[in-house]
Amino acid sequence: MESKEVSEQLVALKVMRLTKPALICPKIVTCDSKDLPGNILNNFLKDDATSVTQMETLAAGQFLLLPQSFGNIYLGETFSCYVCVHNETNQPVASVSIKADLQTNSQRIPLSTQQNQIPVLLGVDETLSDVIHHEVKDLGTHILVCEVTYMSTYSTLVSFRKFFKFEVMKPLDVKTKFYNAESDDVYLEAQVQNTTSGPITLEQVALESSQQFTVKSLNDCGDDESVFGDITLLQPQESCQYLYCLTPKENISKEIKLLAAAKNIGKLDIVWRSNLGEKGRLQTSQLQRMTPDYGDIRLTYEKLPNRVEIDKAFDFKCKIVNASDRTLDLILKLRSHEESSLLWCGISNRKLGPLEPGASVFINLTALPINTGLHHITGISLVDLFLKRTYDYDDLASVFVN
């Protein structure tokens, strides 16, 4: 950790980050004794602490390597460090206390415990220490400020500080896509990418929905078994995609205005582990969707078959919702185009009566397929008698005719 030097003091301050070791493999470099290096390389392997006696030229496996530097720290991980004050003089030092703060770009966070802020008498060669844990919740530059206060030989209160600077980086890159279905359901696709320098294991990727929706995860293949298997391991720069279905609650789905105003979807809660099991947690900000513009009239289909037979009429139901602020007086028109493969059966120019704001009405329709293949349902029109405005629906849905 980077530190700013201070003048000579009666006590010494040391700060060490606490982190788990890493796994390394020994590097085996050898040659024949007749080669130019002779036995230099072989003698070097015998002195290597990671080599096995009498099997120096064989890689016996991985070893634990203690941290050689501060290392990387990522958002959502727990920053741990050991702070100690040591009396290096030949006489006791009175009123010794430690205070530690973490300065971020937006705030200053006190870290040390109250116990070590109470002045104590530090004897010769004695140490006052503290272990600090803090969950990192901000990106960018962080400065650990450690302040030591003690009583000098002149009975005056003396204090000094040390500053330790480190960077907090982003561990994951989360990208989201929304799809507003005709059934009022909202589908969320979340892509989680590992941006750390090592492999991580995704322990949990859950969507905490807002109060307007209920959420269903589509990442299981039955019996609560994940589609990714028992372990979701991501190497650096690898990504994994998750899918969720959000259904509006009953009171929201009945009111078209409330449904259109429901922009907040929820938050993604991600828990992962890295290296030798260090735990990290990241929660996204509130996810927001682009709400669909239904206009004055919303027309959706219900109970529509996916497959129908040629030259055999089929029935389905449509729902018409008044999404405007005024009462609508509508007429239903059915048009069979010359190039269309579906012919309408029934009465056109049917009056649907007044429809209050937010109210809905169901209509039953019958169509006759005359050609095989995948065909669009076209030729439905609604006429507003008050404004003399016509609403055409030429791509309502598709059916397969065989």
Secondary structure by P-SEA (a helix, b strand, c coil): cbbbbbccccbbbbbbbbbbbbbbbbbbbcccccccccaaaaaaaaacccccccccccccbbbbbcccccccccccbbbbbbbbbbbcccccccbbbbbbbbbcccccccccccccccbbbbcccbbbbbbbbbbbccccbbbbbbbbbbbccccbbbbbbbbbbbbbbbcbbbbbbbbbccccbbbbbbbbbbcccbbbbbcbbbbbccccbbbbbcccccccccccccccccccccbbbbbbbbbccaaaaacaaaaaacccbbbbbbbbccccbbbbbbbbcccccccccccccccccccccccccccbbbbbbbbbbbccccccbbbbbbbbcccccccccccccccccccccccbbbbbbbbbbcccccccccbbbbbcccccbbbbbccccccccc
